[in-house]
Every structure is written in structure tokens, then in C-alpha cells.
Amino acid sequence: MKHSRRAVSRAATRPSPLGLRAAIAALAGALAAVSAVWAIVSLQVVRRIVTPPARRMFDTKIVGVDLAAQTITLQRTPDTELPGRYGLFTTGSEPYVKLGTVLSADAATVKRKLLTEIGPDSTLAGEAAFSGWYYDKPEQLHLPFTSELIGSAVGPCPAWLFEAEDATTWVIQVHGRGTTRAECLRAVPLLHRLGLSVLVVSYRNDGEAPRTGGGTYALGTTEWRDVDAAISFALRRGAERVVLMGWSMGGAVVLQTALNSAHSDAVCGMILESPVVDWRVVLGFQAGQLHLPYPVTELALGALQGGWGRPVTHAGGISLDSLDIVARAGELRHPVLILHSDDDGYVPSDASHALADARPDLVELQVFQVARHTKLWNYDPERWSEAIREWLTRHDLVVAGQH
């Protein structure tokens, strides 16, 4: 009887095949649901990466304005607390104002000097976006310029030309993701003073140049063709040598231009400000900032490179390998000056360091601290300007007597 009871007991505790199959089915369903959620999130991530923003993203708040003292108090962030001159996009009657030095700060706010006069009839809404642009219109430079149209394969791309007298060396400036040509205006006075003509260009899907396909960025893999058209324009107008200068994603565009252009022999150097040198590094960093699960990040990278997410993202077929300039460092043929802050906060400087280590014969890296993404000129204009002036002079790219 005891043996019989033990047999019955073992039989009672043995899982039934039906119950096991049900558990497996439930687990498979749960995994499928999680995978589906990850896929949806990854497509949203890709869409965010490649879609030009309809408006500038707000990243601070206006706490108060003192009209008598012409000061403005902002919510304190790693950007708004930076010393130097900056800009502020607002949603009030003044769409953009210039900001001066920090006058005071506490744990929650910073007070800065207003460099754009705000009158009693002006209104400034609370939401605002802190910017390194400083200049937002070419007229503010008080330099002669012309508005040009660059004939690209996708249509006419607007550009500003600041022509220096008898200049045979031109600098073509390329802005970054989510911005426009105005981002580049900070560099124009220095370059023009050194006797160089400066062409500030737009490129497909940036809101000024023609829209193509789904209106999305290709992270440099197609935009370089519009910069190549700008090189052709410069050569037709008397340029003999061209320096390419790229800001943020504009750095990726410039690097692709130098590697792929039929006019690469005319390129004599590159200046890269807070550049994207390897998109995987940038996207991995930003995924970490958003606390995205590893599978979501991998799915997003796969969707960028493959075509499975194209109906939703309007993007795909972007070769991240071709955009990895550290891996392609051996292909570089032109001297490169990189200006990058180790405290960038958006595009980490790791790949810039890696590229400088891989090609010390061609790549010079000027490392900044404290300064944030594309705000090196704002934070330390003297060092920033001297680094560029010295590099251009050393490579015989400055007109004699203009040092």
C-alpha cells in the first residue's frame, strides 16, 4: 500500500502535457508581445532620428524678465549655466533673443544679461530653447554677402556667400541636424578676416533646400551630394582650393563629401566642430540617455540599415559602416582639425579621440572641457578662433598678411 501511495503521489505532482503546453504558449505569447512593443518603440526611435523636427525642441523655461535691468532669468540646466554669449528661441513676440554673461545663479535658475533689447510691449512665453547660434541672420555680421542657389541634383539649395576679395581658397560650411545655415554664421567673421571666401550651404530635407523622398535625413549618406554641388559652384566662381567645415551631423556630411566627391582633389582640409564621426557611438550614447533596453537599440540600428521599417520611418538602407570614419580612417587623404568638448552631452567625443589616435599624421584634435555641443565658440571664442587660425596658417591656407 505504501508503494502504491508513493506512485500515486508522484503521478499527482507530474506536470500534465496539456498544462506544460499551455505554459509554453503563454510564455511565447508574452515574448511575442514584448518583441512587438520593442519593435514599435525602435521604429519610433528611428523616426525621431531621421525626421527633421517641425520646430525647435524646448529645453528650458523663462522664469522672469527684468525690463529695467534688461536681464532674463532662466531655468538652470547644464547649457543655460554656461559662461559666454548665446541665443534663446522663444514663443513670444520676440522669436529669438541674444544672451550675454551669467550675472547670478542659484540651484534652480540663472540670470543672464539680455543683449537684445526687450521693450514693454514685448511678450516672452515660458517655453524656450537655448542655442549656440548667437547670430541668426547674415545681416548681423555686417559683412557683404549674396544669396545664392546651388544647383544640386535634387534642385536649388539656398546658400549665403561671403566673398573675400581675390580669394582662391573658399570655406564651405555645413550645418548640423535639426538646424539651418544660421548655425554656421559664428565662424564667418574669423574666416573672412583671414582672407577666405565663405559659402554657407543648405542640403536636402533641412527645411530650406528641396525635400526628397519621405523628407528624412540620411545621416550624411546622401546629403554630401549637395555639398559636392557646392564645391562645383565654388570652383566655377574662382576657387582653387576648398576647406570643408561641418558642425555636428554636418561633420558626417563633410567627411562623406571628402571620401566620395569627384572634386576631392580640390579639397585641402576639413574643420569639424563637435562632429559625428561614427553614428553608432552617437546613437548608442543617446539610447543610454533615454534608458532604452538593449534590444530596442539593436532593432533601431537594424531598421536604419535595413528596409523593414521603411513604411513607418520613411528611412532605411543607411550604411552605418560607411559612416564609421574611425573604421575608414585609412581612406582619409586631407588634413583634419577637430574641435570637440569632452562635456558635449549630445555627440560624445569618443569617436573624435579614436580618429585622432588612428590618423595622427592627418588629424588634430583640440579637446575642450565644460563647453557643450556646438557651443565651443560661445564658451571660449579666443581659444576656438586661435585653434582654427593657427591650423589654417600651418597648412598655408591663409592669405599672406591676413594672419
N, C-alpha and C positions, 0 to 999 in steps of 0.2 A: 504493500500500500504506500509505503514511503517513497519507493522508486516511482510509482505511478503519479504521486502528487508532485514530485520534482519535475517529471516530464510535462505535466500539465502546466506547472509554473513557468517552465522555460518556454513552452508554446505560447503562453499568455503574454509574455514580455517580448516575443519576437515581433519586429515590425511587419505589418502586413504589406504585401506588394502594392496593394491599392493605395495605402497611406503613404508609402515611400514615393510612388509616382506622383501623388498629389503634392507632396512637399517639394519635389524637384520642379514640378510645373509651376508652383507658386514662386520658387526662387528664380526660375528662369524668367517668369513674368516680371518680377521685381527688378531683375538685372536689365531686362529689355526696357522697362520704364525709365530706369536711371540712365541708361545709354541714350534713350530718346531725349531726355532732358539735357544731358551733356551735349548732344548734337545740336539741339536748338540753341543752347547758350553759346556754343562755339560759333555758330553761324551769326549770332548777334555780335559776337566779338569781332569776327571778320568784317561784318558790315560796318562796324564802328571804325575799324582800321582804315578801310578803303574809301569810305564815303566822306567827301568834303563837308564839314559842318555847315549847316544853313546859317548859323550865327556863331559868334564867339562865345565860348563857354564861360559863364560867370565863375569866378574863383575867390571873390572877396565881397565885402559889403561896405558901403559908405555909412559910417556911423554919424558923421556930422560935418558941416561946413561952416567955417567962421568967415563971413564975408568981409568984416572989418580987417581982420588979420590976413585974409587970403590964405587960409590953411584948410586942410581936409583931414579928417580922421577916418581911418580905415580899420577894418578887422585885421588883426595881426596874423600873418602867415609867413612861411619861410621866404616868400617873394616880397611881400609888402614891407618887410622889415629891412630889406637890403639898402645900403647906402648908395647914393648916386641919383641920376636923372632917369625918369621912366615916363610911361604914359598910362592912361586909365580909360578904358572903354566904359561908357555909361549908357543908361537907357533913358536919360532925361533929355533936356533941351540942348545940352552940350554932349554930342556923341563921343567926343574924345578930348581929354584934357592932359596937359603936361604936368608932371610932378617933379618937385625938387627934393632936397635933402630931408632926412628924418629929423624932426625937431624934438620929439619926445616919444616915449613908448612905455606901455605897461604890459601886463601879462596878456591882455586881450586886444589892445588896439595900438596903432601907431599914428602919430600926427606928422604930416608932411607939408612942406611949402607948396602952394599952388603956383605954377609958372604960366598957367593960362588964367587970365582974369575972369572971375565969375561974378556977374552982376546980380543985382537984387531981383531981376525978372527971370533969372535962370532957375531951372529946377533940375536936381540930380536925384534919380531914383536910387533905391538902396542897392540893387544888384549891380555889380561892376566886374570888370576883368582887368587885371594888372598886366602891363605889357612892357616889353623891352624896346618896342619900336622907337619911341620918343618922337621922331618926325613921322607924320602920317600923310604929308603931301609934299611933292617935289619942290613946290614954290618956297617952302620953308627953308630950303638950303641957300636961297639967294644966289644960285648959280644958274647960268644959262643952260637950258635944256630943250629938247624937242621930243614930242610924242611920235613914236614910230610904230609901224606894223611889220612884224617879222613874218615872212611868207613861209609858214610851215605846211607840211603835207595835210594837216587837219584844218588849215585855214589861217587867217591872220591872227597873230599873237601880239597883243599890245606890249610896248616897251617904252622906257624912257632912256634917252641918250644924252649924257652929259659929256659933250665933246671937248677935249683939250686941244689947243692949237698945235698943229703939226704932229700930233701923237700917232706913232705907228704901233704902239703897244696898247691894247684895249683890255679892260677887265669886264667880263660878262658875269653878272651877279644873278644867282638863282635862289629864290626864297624857299621856305620850308612848307611842311604840311599844315593845312588849315589857316594859312596866312596868304598875303598877297605881296606884290612888289614892294610895298612901303616898308616891309621888314628890312630891306637892304639899304635904305636911304642913309642909315647911320655911317656907313663906310664910304659914301661918295665923297664928302669933303676931303678926307685924307687922301684918297686915291687921285682925285682931281688935282689936289695941291702938289702931288708927286709927278704931275705931267701926264697922267694916264687918262684916256677916254674911258668912260664907264657906261656900259649898256645894262640896264636893269630890266630883266625879261619876265614874261609870264609863260605858263605852259598849260597844256590841255587839262581841262577839268578843275582849274584852280579858281573859277568864278570870274575870271577876266578873259582868258583865252577860250577857244572853242571847246564845246562839250563833245565828248566822244563816247560811243558805246553806252554803257549804263551810267556814265558820268562819274566813274570811280577812279581813284588813284591806282596806278600800277607800281607804286613804290620806287619808281626810277627806271623800270624796265622798258617803258615806252616814252616817258616824259623827256628822256635825253635827246630824242629826235628833234624836239622843238628847240633845245639848246644848240644842237648841231646846226639847225637852220639859222640860229642867231650868229654862230661862227661864220657861216657863209655870208650873212649880211655884213658883218664886221669886215671881212676880207674884201668884199665888194666896195666898201666905203674907205678903204685905205689902210686897214690894219694889216700888219705883217706878223705880229705875234699876239697871242691871246692868253690871258690868265683867266682861269675859271674859278669863281668864288661861290661856294654853296653854304647855305645856312640850314642846319638840321637835316630834314629829308632832302633839301637842296644839295647837301653834300653827297648823298647817294646818287642823285641825278647827275651831278658833276663827275663823279667817279665813273659812272656808266658812260658818260659822254667821252671822257678821256680814253676809255678802253675800247669803245665801239665806233667812234666817229671816223669818217673818211678824211676828216680835216685834222686828225690828231697831230700831224706834223707841225701844224700852226700853233698848237697848244704848247706853252712854255712853262706852265706851272699851275698849281691849284692851291687855293686857300680855303680851308674847311673850318667853319665856325660851328661848334657843338654838333658835329656831323653824325649821321647814321652811316656807320662803316660796315655793320653786319646786322641785318634786320632781326635775326634770331636772338641776338643779345638784347636788342631793344624790346622785342615782343615778350621775351621771357621775363625781363625786368618788370614790364608793365603788368604782365599777368600776375606776378608776385605781389605787386602793389594792390591789385584788385582781389588778392587771395583766391584766385581761380584754381580749382583742382587740376592736377597734372593732366588727367585725360582730356579735360576741356581744352587746355593749351595745345596739346598734341593734335586734337581734332581740328582746332582752328588753323594750325600751321598746315595740316593736310588739306583743308578746304582752300587755303590760299594758293597752294601749289597745284592741287587737282581741280577738277571741274564739278565735283558732286554738289557743291553749294551754290553754284552759279545762278540758278533760278531765284535764289533769295538774296545773295550778296552782290550779284552782277560782277563778280570778280572770280578769278581762278587762272590757273596756268602761270602764276608768278613764280619764277625760279628763284628760290631763296639762295640756292647755291651760287647763281650768277651774281647775286647781290652781296655775297660774302667776300669782301675785298681782302680780308686777312688771309683767307684761303687762296685768293688770287693775287697775293702780294707780288709774286714773281713776274706778273704781267705789267706792273707799273713801269712807265718809262719817263715820267715827268716828276720834277721836284714838288714836294707837298709840304705845306705848312698847316698844321692842325692846331687850333685853339680850342681847348676843352676844359671845363671845370670838373674836378672830381666830385663836386657837390651839385652836379647838373640837375638831378631829381627827376629827369624825364628820359633823356637819352644817356645811359651810363657811359663813362669814358673808357670802359674796359677794352672795347674793340679798337679805340684810338691808340691806347697804350700797346695793344698787341700788334697793330700795324706798324707803329714806330719801332717796335722790337724786331719785327720781321724784315723791315727795309730801312735800317739806319742810314744807308747810303743815300736815300731819297727823301725820307720822311722825317720832318722835325716836329716834335710835339711840345707846345707851350702849355703847361699844366697850370690852371688857375684853381684857387680854393674859394669857398664861400659863394662865389658867383653862381647863379642858377642858369637854367637852359637859355641859350642865346642872349644872355644878359651880361656878357663879359665886357663889352664896350661900355655899358651903363655903369657897371661896378668899378672898373679900373680903366678908364679911357686912355690914360697916359701909357700904361704898360701894353694895352691892346694895340694902340697905334704904333708904338715903338717896335713891337714884335713884327708887325706887318711891314713897316718902313724898312727895318733892318734886313728882313728876309728878301724883300724886293730888291734892295740895293745890292745885297750879296750876290744875287743871281742876275745882276746887270739888267734889271727890268725897270729901273727908274731913269727918267730923263736927266742928263747931266745938269747939275746946278739946281735940281729940284729936291735934293735930299732934305 
